[in-house]
């Protein structure tokens, strides 16, 4: 517990130190997103801690854009992401989202061959048949079990409120059903 807290404090300090630096001036997007690689992966797109940090390489661009906007305007709060997003130039948000969306999604080293759990077809309506995301919906396939189950729980408990539909949908499922969905999606 202390190690995770300590590493989060170190990461937050490093990120905040860079947030207002030269990488934030108008110019090359690749230079501006270097701060993102500290947590979300530099060379392969695998986050430093996939249990608490999502994969953003290869994620849907509109979803990435929306999350940055939500962190900027306070609709979504996070001790590290909110200050970073608030220091980004609004004109850079779409190019940053496009930059990460164009990267390859990291390979899932051990895909599971589990049968689809009950209720997962409801998710496919937006997140698509292979759960690789749609125009404005994120890819879920291959995110870590821990990240997925935490996000689902946060929506169900109204701790994450930046998507009214997700709050309603996640409340429809029990904790064990959400757990089964997260395990299935992580294995794709």
N, CA, C and O of each residue as an XYZ file, in Angstrom:
752
protein
N       0.827     -1.188      0.000
C       0.000      0.000      0.000
C       0.866      1.244      0.000
O       0.663      2.147     -0.811
N       1.845      1.296      0.919
C       2.723      2.455      0.991
C       3.506      2.621     -0.306
O       3.681      3.740     -0.786
N       3.982      1.506     -0.877
C       4.769      1.584     -2.114
C       3.943      2.174     -3.243
O       4.443      3.007     -3.998
N       2.684      1.757     -3.375
C       1.818      2.293     -4.435
C       1.568      3.775     -4.196
O       1.645      4.573     -5.131
N       1.265      4.162     -2.934
C       1.034      5.557     -2.607
C       2.279      6.389     -2.902
O       2.195      7.462     -3.498
N       3.420      5.883     -2.481
C       4.678      6.594     -2.693
C       4.969      6.766     -4.184
O       5.350      7.853     -4.620
N       4.789      5.685     -4.977
C       5.062      5.790     -6.415
C       4.076      6.729     -7.092
O       4.436      7.407     -8.054
N       2.830      6.783     -6.606
C       1.856      7.714     -7.166
C       2.264      9.151     -6.874
O       2.153     10.019     -7.739
N       2.734      9.403     -5.663
C       3.189     10.750     -5.295
C       4.385     11.156     -6.149
O       4.444     12.288     -6.629
N       5.336     10.246     -6.345
C       6.512     10.532     -7.180
C       6.070     10.821     -8.609
O       6.514     11.794     -9.218
N       5.194      9.970     -9.142
C       4.708     10.156    -10.512
C       3.982     11.487    -10.648
O       4.186     12.214    -11.621
N       3.143     11.804     -9.682
C       2.399     13.057     -9.739
C       3.350     14.248     -9.726
O       3.171     15.205    -10.480
N       4.363     14.181     -8.863
C       5.334     15.263     -8.813
C       6.088     15.430    -10.116
O       6.271     16.548    -10.597
N       6.523     14.321    -10.686
C       7.251     14.390    -11.958
C       6.368     14.925    -13.065
O       6.802     15.743    -13.877
N       5.141     14.466    -13.096
C       4.224     14.899    -14.145
C       3.894     16.379    -13.993
O       3.897     17.120    -14.976
N       3.615     16.807    -12.787
C       3.300     18.216    -12.579
C       4.501     19.105    -12.885
O       4.338     20.237    -13.341
N       5.686     18.603    -12.637
C       6.881     19.385    -12.951
C       7.008     19.620    -14.448
O       7.466     20.676    -14.887
N       6.595     18.616    -15.233
C       6.688     18.737    -16.683
C       5.471     19.412    -17.301
O       5.556     19.920    -18.418
N       4.350     19.428    -16.606
C       3.087     19.880    -17.194
C       3.155     21.291    -17.744
O       2.540     21.580    -18.770
N       3.873     22.157    -17.100
C       3.935     23.523    -17.586
C       5.212     23.826    -18.345
O       5.463     24.981    -18.689
N       6.011     22.828    -18.608
C       7.307     23.030    -19.239
C       7.249     23.259    -20.729
O       6.170     23.437    -21.295
N       8.426     23.257    -21.379
C       8.528     23.579    -22.783
C       7.731     22.653    -23.688
O       7.324     23.059    -24.777
N       7.501     21.416    -23.260
C       6.732     20.496    -24.091
C       5.300     20.972    -24.287
O       4.605     20.464    -25.168
N       4.846     21.919    -23.501
C       3.473     22.391    -23.608
C       3.329     23.577    -24.553
O       2.210     24.000    -24.844
N       4.418     24.106    -25.023
C       4.330     25.204    -25.978
C       3.758     24.690    -27.288
O       3.835     23.496    -27.575
N       3.178     25.593    -28.094
C       2.646     25.184    -29.392
C       3.764     24.540    -30.191
O       4.913     24.982    -30.145
N       3.416     23.495    -30.921
C       4.430     22.845    -31.731
C       4.189     21.366    -31.868
O       3.045     20.922    -31.971
N       5.238     20.615    -31.869
C       5.220     19.189    -32.147
C       4.449     18.391    -31.091
O       4.775     18.445    -29.905
N       3.438     17.659    -31.525
C       2.623     16.850    -30.612
C       3.471     15.764    -29.947
O       3.283     15.472    -28.766
N       4.400     15.164    -30.695
C       5.240     14.109    -30.120
C       5.985     14.615    -28.885
O       6.155     13.873    -27.918
N       6.422     15.850    -28.911
C       7.106     16.413    -27.746
C       6.129     16.643    -26.600
O       6.483     16.472    -25.434
N       4.902     17.031    -26.931
C       3.906     17.317    -25.899
C       3.417     16.064    -25.190
O       3.001     16.135    -24.034
N       3.460     14.927    -25.856
C       2.928     13.705    -25.252
C       3.993     12.900    -24.513
O       3.691     11.830    -23.984
N       5.211     13.381    -24.466
C       6.251     12.661    -23.730
C       5.866     12.458    -22.277
O       6.202     11.428    -21.692
N       5.177     13.406    -21.689
C       4.740     13.278    -20.303
C       3.814     12.076    -20.134
O       3.818     11.434    -19.084
N       3.020     11.768    -21.160
C       2.056     10.666    -21.095
C       2.760      9.315    -20.983
O       2.263      8.386    -20.346
N       3.928      9.230    -21.619
C       4.640      7.951    -21.652
C       5.135      7.538    -20.270
O       5.394      6.357    -20.041
N       5.270      8.472    -19.360
C       5.735      8.141    -18.019
C       4.815      7.113    -17.360
O       5.289      6.196    -16.689
N       3.510      7.261    -17.549
C       2.548      6.327    -16.953
C       1.974      5.343    -17.968
O       1.778      4.168    -17.661
N       1.707      5.830    -19.180
C       0.977      5.020    -20.156
C       1.861      4.217    -21.096
O       1.344      3.572    -22.008
N       3.166      4.234    -20.906
C       4.066      3.413    -21.711
C       4.780      4.217    -22.772
O       4.166      5.015    -23.481
N       6.074      4.003    -22.878
C       6.879      4.761    -23.829
C       7.140      3.993    -25.115
O       6.855      4.495    -26.202
N       7.667      2.813    -25.009
C       8.123      2.088    -26.198
C       7.091      1.120    -26.754
O       7.085      0.835    -27.952
N       6.213      0.611    -25.885
C       5.298     -0.429    -26.357
C       3.834     -0.165    -26.022
O       2.972     -0.975    -26.363
N       3.542      0.934    -25.370
C       2.165      1.267    -25.036
C       1.607      0.530    -23.841
O       0.418      0.646    -23.543
N       2.441     -0.225    -23.149
C       1.982     -0.931    -21.951
C       2.173      0.008    -20.759
O       3.290      0.451    -20.492
N       1.095      0.311    -20.046
C       1.195      1.236    -18.915
C       2.112      0.728    -17.813
O       2.330     -0.474    -17.662
N       2.635      1.664    -17.057
C       3.503      1.349    -15.920
C       2.787      0.430    -14.943
O       3.384     -0.518    -14.431
N       1.523      0.698    -14.681
C       0.712     -0.144    -13.795
C      -0.632     -0.390    -14.473
O      -1.579      0.363    -14.242
N      -0.738     -1.434    -15.310
C      -1.983     -1.692    -16.044
C      -3.198     -1.905    -15.141
O      -4.336     -1.800    -15.597
N      -2.960     -2.204    -13.862
C      -4.079     -2.408    -12.947
C      -4.808     -1.103    -12.656
O      -6.004     -1.109    -12.365
N      -4.095      0.012    -12.732
C      -4.699      1.303    -12.407
C      -4.630      2.310    -13.550
O      -5.262      3.364    -13.487
N      -3.869      1.992    -14.592
C      -3.696      2.910    -15.723
C      -4.133      2.224    -17.007
O      -3.707      1.103    -17.283
N      -4.974      2.877    -17.792
C      -5.442      2.226    -19.022
C      -4.421      2.307    -20.151
O      -3.536      3.163    -20.162
N      -4.572      1.398    -21.087
C      -3.823      1.475    -22.343
C      -4.441      2.610    -23.151
O      -5.660      2.663    -23.316
N      -3.612      3.511    -23.653
C      -4.135      4.563    -24.521
C      -3.638      4.410    -25.959
O      -4.202      5.011    -26.873
N      -2.598      3.618    -26.166
C      -2.132      3.362    -27.528
C      -3.222      2.578    -28.261
O      -3.700      1.560    -27.761
N      -3.608      3.046    -29.426
C      -4.593      2.340    -30.235
C      -6.023      2.496    -29.752
O      -6.933      1.879    -30.305
N      -6.234      3.316    -28.725
C      -7.590      3.542    -28.221
C      -8.348      4.438    -29.201
O      -7.727      5.123    -30.014
N      -9.638      4.443    -29.135
C     -10.464      5.247    -30.034
C     -10.192      6.739    -29.816
O     -10.182      7.199    -28.674
N      -9.970      7.505    -30.898
C      -9.576      8.911    -30.737
C     -10.628      9.785    -30.058
O     -10.284     10.618    -29.220
N     -11.896      9.610    -30.403
C     -12.906     10.456    -29.772
C     -12.978     10.173    -28.276
O     -13.153     11.096    -27.480
N     -12.847      8.913    -27.888
C     -12.880      8.563    -26.473
C     -11.717      9.239    -25.733
O     -11.913      9.817    -24.664
N     -10.512      9.165    -26.300
C      -9.355      9.817    -25.671
C      -9.591     11.320    -25.539
O      -9.324     11.911    -24.493
N     -10.093     11.926    -26.607
C     -10.392     13.360    -26.602
C     -11.400     13.683    -25.495
O     -11.194     14.617    -24.720
N     -12.482     12.914    -25.423
C     -13.527     13.158    -24.428
C     -12.978     13.053    -23.010
O     -13.322     13.864    -22.149
N     -12.128     12.063    -22.762
C     -11.582     11.915    -21.414
C     -10.701     13.106    -21.050
O     -10.763     13.598    -19.924
N      -9.882     13.572    -21.992
C      -9.048     14.747    -21.700
C      -9.912     15.970    -21.434
O      -9.619     16.748    -20.526
N     -10.979     16.151    -22.220
C     -11.899     17.265    -21.994
C     -12.545     17.122    -20.613
O     -12.652     18.101    -19.875
N     -12.976     15.907    -20.262
C     -13.611     15.683    -18.961
C     -12.647     15.936    -17.810
O     -13.056     16.464    -16.776
N     -11.383     15.572    -17.962
C     -10.394     15.886    -16.931
C     -10.177     17.394    -16.842
O     -10.003     17.932    -15.749
N     -10.187     18.078    -17.983
C      -9.995     19.534    -18.003
C     -11.142     20.261    -17.318
O     -10.919     21.192    -16.545
N     -12.385     19.830    -17.605
C     -13.537     20.582    -17.108
C     -14.069     20.074    -15.763
O     -15.051     20.610    -15.250
N     -13.434     19.047    -15.189
C     -13.820     18.552    -13.880
C     -14.917     17.497    -13.883
O     -15.329     17.047    -12.814
N     -15.402     17.088    -15.053
C     -16.409     16.025    -15.094
C     -15.818     14.684    -14.681
O     -16.543     13.779    -14.268
N     -14.512     14.562    -14.792
C     -13.811     13.370    -14.349
C     -12.611     13.850    -13.553
O     -11.849     14.694    -14.024
N     -12.437     13.320    -12.357
C     -11.360     13.764    -11.473
C     -10.330     12.659    -11.272
O     -10.680     11.490    -11.112
N      -9.076     13.038    -11.282
C      -7.972     12.130    -10.980
C      -6.818     12.995    -10.488
O      -6.544     14.043    -11.072
N      -6.132     12.572     -9.413
C      -5.088     13.424     -8.846
C      -3.922     13.722     -9.782
O      -3.244     14.733     -9.603
N      -3.670     12.875    -10.770
C      -2.578     13.114    -11.714
C      -3.113     13.654    -13.034
O      -2.613     14.655    -13.548
N      -4.134     12.989    -13.584
C      -4.625     13.356    -14.912
C      -5.297     14.727    -14.958
O      -5.124     15.456    -15.935
N      -6.047     15.092    -13.940
C      -6.747     16.379    -13.968
C      -5.787     17.558    -14.112
O      -6.008     18.405    -14.977
N      -4.731     17.647    -13.304
C      -3.801     18.776    -13.475
C      -3.094     18.768    -14.833
O      -2.852     19.825    -15.414
N      -2.764     17.581    -15.334
C      -2.110     17.510    -16.642
C      -3.052     18.029    -17.712
O      -2.663     18.867    -18.526
N      -4.278     17.547    -17.722
C      -5.244     17.957    -18.746
C      -5.535     19.448    -18.669
O      -5.714     20.098    -19.699
N      -5.584     19.985    -17.481
C      -5.865     21.415    -17.331
C      -4.724     22.270    -17.864
O      -4.922     23.442    -18.184
N      -3.531     21.691    -17.961
C      -2.390     22.432    -18.493
C      -2.188     22.236    -19.997
O      -1.321     22.877    -20.591
N      -2.967     21.371    -20.604
C      -2.875     21.184    -22.057
C      -3.638     22.297    -22.767
O      -4.644     22.794    -22.261
N      -3.156     22.676    -23.925
C      -3.856     23.662    -24.732
C      -5.079     23.006    -25.364
O      -4.958     21.907    -25.905
N      -6.252     23.635    -25.318
C      -7.445     23.032    -25.924
C      -7.241     22.622    -27.391
O      -7.769     21.599    -27.826
N      -6.491     23.401    -28.136
C      -6.254     23.084    -29.549
C      -5.405     21.828    -29.728
O      -5.372     21.258    -30.820
N      -4.719     21.389    -28.675
C      -3.869     20.196    -28.774
C      -4.595     18.899    -28.426
O      -4.060     17.817    -28.671
N      -5.789     18.980    -27.865
C      -6.462     17.782    -27.390
C      -6.777     16.799    -28.518
O      -6.513     15.605    -28.376
N      -7.325     17.265    -29.617
C      -7.634     16.347    -30.731
C      -6.353     15.785    -31.357
O      -6.292     14.582    -31.610
N      -5.336     16.600    -31.614
C      -4.093     16.024    -32.145
C      -3.444     15.011    -31.195
O      -2.871     14.024    -31.656
N      -3.523     15.234    -29.902
C      -2.975     14.275    -28.938
C      -3.767     12.972    -29.006
O      -3.185     11.887    -29.020
N      -5.083     13.080    -29.048
C      -5.929     11.884    -29.152
C      -5.609     11.121    -30.443
O      -5.501      9.895    -30.428
N      -5.459     11.835    -31.544
C      -5.146     11.188    -32.826
C      -3.771     10.531    -32.786
O      -3.577      9.456    -33.353
N      -2.827     11.167    -32.124
C      -1.473     10.618    -32.002
C      -1.503      9.242    -31.337
O      -0.906      8.291    -31.842
N      -2.200      9.139    -30.202
C      -2.250      7.856    -29.492
C      -3.135      6.842    -30.207
O      -2.839      5.648    -30.196
N      -4.204      7.300    -30.820
C      -5.086      6.384    -31.553
C      -4.358      5.727    -32.719
O      -4.667      4.591    -33.079
N      -3.405      6.423    -33.307
C      -2.663      5.889    -34.451
C      -1.610      4.856    -34.054
O      -1.083      4.148    -34.913
N      -1.304      4.767    -32.777
C      -0.313      3.788    -32.291
C      -0.940      2.390    -32.266
O      -2.161      2.269    -32.173
N      -0.126      1.338    -32.346
C      -0.686     -0.022    -32.284
C      -1.075     -0.402    -30.859
O      -0.377     -0.082    -29.897
N      -2.204     -1.091    -30.753
C      -2.635     -1.601    -29.450
C      -1.647     -2.668    -29.007
O      -1.308     -3.536    -29.811
N      -1.173     -2.646    -27.782
C      -0.225     -3.673    -27.324
C      -0.843     -5.069    -27.392
O      -2.031     -5.253    -27.128
N      -0.024     -6.027    -27.746
C      -0.493     -7.412    -27.844
C      -0.827     -7.944    -26.459
O      -0.119     -7.672    -25.489
N      -1.906     -8.702    -26.377
C      -2.281     -9.367    -25.127
C      -1.528    -10.693    -25.113
O      -1.820    -11.564    -25.932
N      -0.571    -10.870    -24.211
C       0.292    -12.046    -24.245
C      -0.419    -13.380    -24.059
O       0.027    -14.391    -24.603
N      -1.504    -13.406    -23.310
C      -2.155    -14.687    -23.042
C      -3.670    -14.531    -23.135
O      -4.356    -14.491    -22.114
N      -4.191    -14.444    -24.358
C      -5.647    -14.307    -24.444
C      -6.352    -15.530    -23.872
O      -5.929    -16.666    -24.087
N      -7.408    -15.285    -23.157
C      -8.187    -16.368    -22.544
C      -9.257    -16.834    -23.525
O      -9.737    -16.054    -24.348
N      -9.616    -18.075    -23.436
C     -10.643    -18.650    -24.298
C     -11.878    -18.955    -23.476
O     -12.391    -20.073    -23.510
N     -12.358    -17.965    -22.736
C     -13.530    -18.154    -21.892
C     -14.790    -17.855    -22.693
O     -14.769    -17.027    -23.604
N     -15.882    -18.523    -22.357
C     -17.139    -18.214    -23.037
C     -17.647    -16.835    -22.601
O     -17.373    -16.408    -21.479
N     -18.372    -16.146    -23.461
C     -18.898    -14.829    -23.077
C     -19.837    -14.929    -21.885
O     -20.701    -15.805    -21.856
N     -19.682    -14.045    -20.899
C     -20.559    -14.088    -19.723
C     -21.939    -13.509    -20.039
O     -22.120    -12.810    -21.036
N     -22.888    -13.808    -19.189
C     -24.232    -13.257    -19.330
C     -24.175    -11.735    -19.314
O     -23.435    -11.140    -18.531
N     -24.953    -11.119    -20.177
C     -25.058     -9.671    -20.202
C     -24.059     -8.958    -21.079
O     -24.234     -7.775    -21.370
N     -23.017     -9.641    -21.509
C     -21.959     -8.975    -22.275
C     -22.466     -8.478    -23.630
O     -21.911     -7.531    -24.188
N     -23.514     -9.108    -24.162
C     -24.038     -8.670    -25.463
C     -24.568     -7.242    -25.391
O     -24.547     -6.529    -26.395
N     -25.037     -6.816    -24.234
C     -25.478     -5.431    -24.067
C     -24.312     -4.470    -24.309
O     -24.492     -3.395    -24.879
N     -23.131     -4.864    -23.875
C     -21.932     -4.025    -24.043
C     -21.510     -3.944    -25.510
O     -20.992     -2.922    -25.961
N     -21.738     -5.030    -26.246
C     -21.322     -5.082    -27.654
C     -22.067     -4.075    -28.519
O     -21.577     -3.687    -29.580
N     -23.241     -3.651    -28.080
C     -24.000     -2.677    -28.867
C     -23.189     -1.401    -29.106
O     -23.259     -0.820    -30.189
N     -22.442     -0.972    -28.132
C     -21.621      0.238    -28.282
C     -20.148     -0.079    -28.533
O     -19.508      0.540    -29.383
N     -19.620     -1.044    -27.791
C     -18.190     -1.336    -27.842
C     -17.819     -2.284    -28.984
O     -16.649     -2.630    -29.148
N     -18.807     -2.700    -29.767
C     -18.682     -3.523    -30.966
C     -18.475     -4.997    -30.634
O     -18.173     -5.358    -29.497
N     -18.643     -5.830    -31.641
C     -18.655     -7.290    -31.455
C     -17.372     -7.828    -30.823
O     -17.428     -8.737    -29.995
N     -16.227     -7.284    -31.200
C     -14.958     -7.758    -30.637
C     -14.480     -6.863    -29.497
O     -13.364     -7.024    -29.002
N     -15.314     -5.934    -29.087
C     -15.030     -5.018    -27.982
C     -13.786     -4.163    -28.247
O     -13.038     -3.826    -27.328
N     -13.583     -3.821    -29.519
C     -12.450     -2.977    -29.914
C     -12.849     -1.514    -30.039
O     -12.066     -0.693    -30.516
N     -14.051     -1.189    -29.618
C     -14.503      0.193    -29.598
C     -15.197      0.607    -30.876
O     -15.127     -0.065    -31.905
N     -15.862      1.730    -30.771
C     -16.568      2.294    -31.901
C     -16.212      3.756    -32.042
O     -15.223      4.222    -31.477
N     -17.013      4.470    -32.789
C     -16.713      5.873    -33.071
C     -16.480      6.669    -31.783
O     -15.497      7.402    -31.679
N     -17.360      6.533    -30.825
C     -17.184      7.307    -29.592
C     -17.104      6.436    -28.342
O     -17.197      6.942    -27.223
N     -16.935      5.148    -28.528
C     -16.856      4.233    -27.389
C     -15.478      3.606    -27.318
O     -14.889      3.287    -28.351
N     -14.954      3.424    -26.107
C     -13.588      2.919    -25.980
C     -13.460      1.428    -26.262
O     -14.414      0.659    -26.152
N     -12.254      1.062    -26.626
C     -11.892     -0.348    -26.712
C     -11.803     -0.873    -25.284
O     -11.218     -0.232    -24.411
N     -12.387     -2.040    -25.057
C     -12.316     -2.704    -23.761
C     -11.455     -3.957    -23.835
O     -10.816     -4.334    -22.853
N     -11.436     -4.599    -24.997
C     -10.694     -5.849    -25.173
C      -9.222     -5.632    -24.879
O      -8.574     -4.786    -25.495
N      -8.696     -6.401    -23.934
C      -7.271     -6.342    -23.636
C      -6.877     -5.388    -22.523
O      -5.714     -5.376    -22.120
N      -7.817     -4.575    -22.003
C      -7.492     -3.781    -20.824
C      -7.365     -4.745    -19.645
O      -7.909     -5.848    -19.691
N      -6.671     -4.353    -18.615
C      -6.472     -5.265    -17.492
C      -7.781     -5.503    -16.746
O      -8.648     -4.631    -16.675
N      -7.897     -6.694    -16.200
C      -9.057     -7.062    -15.391
C      -9.268     -6.039    -14.277
O     -10.386     -5.567    -14.070
N      -8.208     -5.698    -13.567
C      -8.308     -4.800    -12.420
C      -8.827     -3.420    -12.838
O      -9.675     -2.835    -12.165
N      -8.305     -2.911    -13.955
C      -8.747     -1.599    -14.430
C     -10.224     -1.648    -14.823
O     -11.000     -0.762    -14.467
N     -10.606     -2.700    -15.566
C     -11.989     -2.833    -16.025
C     -12.962     -2.963    -14.857
O     -13.977     -2.269    -14.816
N     -12.662     -3.840    -13.916
C     -13.591     -4.049    -12.800
C     -13.693     -2.782    -11.947
O     -14.768     -2.471    -11.434
N     -12.601     -2.059    -11.792
C     -12.639     -0.801    -11.029
C     -13.476      0.247    -11.755
O     -14.241      0.971    -11.118
N     -13.343      0.339    -13.074
C     -14.132      1.304    -13.843
C     -15.616      0.960    -13.787
O     -16.461      1.838    -13.613
N     -15.922     -0.326    -13.937
C     -17.325     -0.751    -13.873
C     -17.923     -0.451    -12.505
O     -19.050      0.034    -12.410
N     -17.178     -0.737    -11.457
C     -17.635     -0.475    -10.097
C     -17.826      1.028     -9.879
O     -18.801      1.447     -9.256
N     -16.902      1.830    -10.389
C     -17.004      3.281    -10.224
C     -18.250      3.828    -10.917
O     -18.914      4.716    -10.380
N     -18.572      3.313    -12.094
C     -19.812      3.732    -12.758
C     -21.026      3.274    -11.952
O     -21.947      4.059    -11.725
N     -21.038      2.018    -11.519
C     -22.180      1.465    -10.785
C     -22.428      2.220     -9.477
O     -23.577      2.393     -9.070
N     -21.365      2.664     -8.824
C     -21.477      3.361     -7.543
C     -21.547      4.880     -7.691
O     -21.536      5.613     -6.703
N     -21.620      5.341     -8.943
C     -21.681      6.776     -9.261
C     -20.471      7.547     -8.737
O     -20.573      8.721     -8.382
N     -19.326      6.867     -8.696
C     -18.073      7.536     -8.366
C     -17.458      8.124     -9.635
O     -16.700      9.093     -9.577
N     -17.786      7.541    -10.757
C     -17.384      8.066    -12.060
C     -18.672      8.450    -12.763
O     -19.517      7.598    -13.040
N     -18.818      9.738    -13.050
C     -20.106     10.256    -13.512
C     -20.039     10.918    -14.886
O     -20.956     11.650    -15.257
N     -18.982     10.679    -15.641
C     -18.863     11.362    -16.921
C     -19.546     10.616    -18.064
O     -19.307     10.926    -19.231
N     -20.402      9.630    -17.742
C     -21.189      8.934    -18.760
C     -22.450      8.389    -18.081
O     -22.413      7.351    -17.419
N     -23.558      9.101    -18.254
C     -24.817      8.707    -17.611
C     -25.267      7.313    -18.019
O     -25.762      6.550    -17.190
N     -25.094      6.975    -19.301
C     -25.512      5.652    -19.767
C     -24.738      4.547    -19.060
O     -25.319      3.537    -18.664
N     -23.442      4.733    -18.902
C     -22.634      3.703    -18.241
C     -23.035      3.546    -16.778
O     -23.014      2.434    -16.251
N     -23.394      4.625    -16.126
C     -23.842      4.506    -14.734
C     -25.105      3.652    -14.669
O     -25.217      2.767    -13.821
N     -26.053      3.916    -15.561
C     -27.311      3.157    -15.574
C     -27.058      1.690    -15.928
O     -27.608      0.791    -15.292
N     -26.233      1.457    -16.935
C     -25.976      0.087    -17.386
C     -25.243     -0.719    -16.322
O     -25.622     -1.856    -16.042
N     -24.213     -0.157    -15.733
C     -23.452     -0.916    -14.737
C     -24.265     -1.209    -13.489
O     -23.992     -2.197    -12.806
N     -25.254     -0.384    -13.168
C     -26.136     -0.649    -12.028
C     -27.034     -1.850    -12.286
O     -27.551     -2.452    -11.345
N     -27.224     -2.206    -13.558
C     -28.081     -3.337    -13.918
C     -27.433     -4.672    -13.559
O     -28.119     -5.689    -13.451
N     -26.118     -4.670    -13.374
C     -25.386     -5.913    -13.152
C     -24.904     -6.013    -11.715
O     -24.590     -5.010    -11.072
N     -24.853     -7.237    -11.229
C     -24.315     -7.475     -9.888
C     -22.795     -7.372     -9.939
O     -22.189     -7.351    -11.011
N     -22.207     -7.309     -8.774
C     -20.738     -7.260     -8.701
C     -20.130     -8.502     -9.349
O     -19.120     -8.395    -10.046
N     -20.716     -9.665     -9.135
C     -20.167    -10.897     -9.721
C     -20.339    -10.910    -11.240
O     -19.490    -11.453    -11.947
N     -21.411    -10.327    -11.749
C     -21.582    -10.243    -13.203
C     -20.567     -9.287    -13.817
O     -19.996     -9.571    -14.869
N     -20.346     -8.158    -13.157
C     -19.319     -7.217    -13.648
C     -17.941     -7.853    -13.584
O     -17.121     -7.647    -14.479
N     -17.682     -8.612    -12.551
C     -16.412     -9.321    -12.416
C     -16.201    -10.276    -13.592
O     -15.119    -10.314    -14.177
N     -17.231    -11.042    -13.934
C     -17.134    -11.994    -15.054
C     -16.909    -11.258    -16.368
O     -16.136    -11.713    -17.211
N     -17.577    -10.131    -16.545
C     -17.381     -9.329    -17.767
C     -15.956     -8.808    -17.853
O     -15.333     -8.867    -18.914
N     -15.436     -8.299    -16.739
C     -14.074     -7.762    -16.731
C     -13.060     -8.844    -17.042
O     -12.118     -8.605    -17.797
N     -13.232    -10.027    -16.477
C     -12.313    -11.145    -16.749
C     -12.368    -11.536    -18.235
O     -11.336    -11.797    -18.853
N     -13.562    -11.573    -18.789
C     -13.726    -11.935    -20.196
C     -13.063    -10.897    -21.101
O     -12.295    -11.247    -21.997
N     -13.361     -9.627    -20.862
C     -12.808     -8.558    -21.700
C     -11.285     -8.477    -21.604
O     -10.609     -8.245    -22.606
N     -10.752     -8.666    -20.409
C      -9.296     -8.625    -20.236
C      -8.610     -9.727    -21.008
O      -7.466     -9.564    -21.434
N      -9.290    -10.851    -21.198
C      -8.697    -11.980    -21.904
C      -8.791    -11.897    -23.416
O      -8.251    -12.757    -24.112
N      -9.463    -10.882    -23.940
C      -9.596    -10.766    -25.404
C      -8.357    -10.153    -26.027
O      -8.299     -9.982    -27.245
